[in-house]
């Protein structure tokens, strides 16, 4: 598992929201897993899920005690991206 803060930006707003969602789940071992799947002619599809464990080779980014994990295949497409959270219309 590598820790590369420059690989992915995890904003304070996103960390706060994910922390609240993890508290709602009642499992403080959860991490936010971000991944990409092939989308055919519509391009890549981005996914988010909760995962209890980081896998071998995952990149891990932490903010406010909340961890985001990304698999090696997905991180190459997410490098330099920002995970943020905004409320509004």
N, C-alpha and C positions, 0 to 999 in steps of 0.2 A: 504494500500500500504506500503510495507516495503522497506527500503533502505539498501541494503547489499552489500557494496563494495567488500567483500571477496567472495560473491556468484558467481560473474562473473567479468572477467577482460575485460574492454573496452579500447583498445589501443588508443594512440594519433593518429596514422595513420588512424584507422577506424573512430574515431570521426571527423577528418578533412574531410574525404571522405563523411561521412553521412551528415555533415554540408553543404557541397557543394551541395549534392543531395537535401537537404531540401530547400536550397536557390533557386535551379532550379525549385522546385515545387511552390515556392512563398507562402508558408504557414509556418510561424515560430512556429506554435503550434504542428507541427508533431514530433512524437517520433518514434524511430525504435523499432518495435515489433519483437522479436525473439521467435519462437515457434517450438515445436516438434510434429510430428504426427506419428502414428504407420505405419510402412512400411511393415508389414507382414513378409514374409521370407527374405526380403532384409534389415530388421532392421528399425531403425528410419529414418525419413526424417526431415531435418531441413529447416525451412522457415523464411523469413524476409519480413516484410511489414511495411508500415507507418501507424500510428494510431494517432489520435488527442488526445485521452484520455487514461489515465491509468485506469485499472479496479480494483475493490476491490480485494485485495490480491496479486496484481502484485508486483514483485520485480523491483525496479528502480535503475539503475546505470547511473551516469552522468559523462561526461568528456567534457571539453571545452564548456559547456553550452548545449551539445547534450545529450538527454536522451534515454536510452535503457530500454524497459519494457519487462518483461517476466511473463507469467501466472504461477500460483502455480504448476500446473501439469508439465509444462516444466522445471521449475527451478530445480527440483529435479534431472533431467538428465543433466543439464547444469552447475551445481555447480562446480566451479573451472575451467570452460572453459574460453578461451580467444577469444574475437571477435577482429579480426585484419584485416588489408587491405594491400595487396601487389600488385604491378603491375609488370608484367613480363611474360615471356613465360611459 
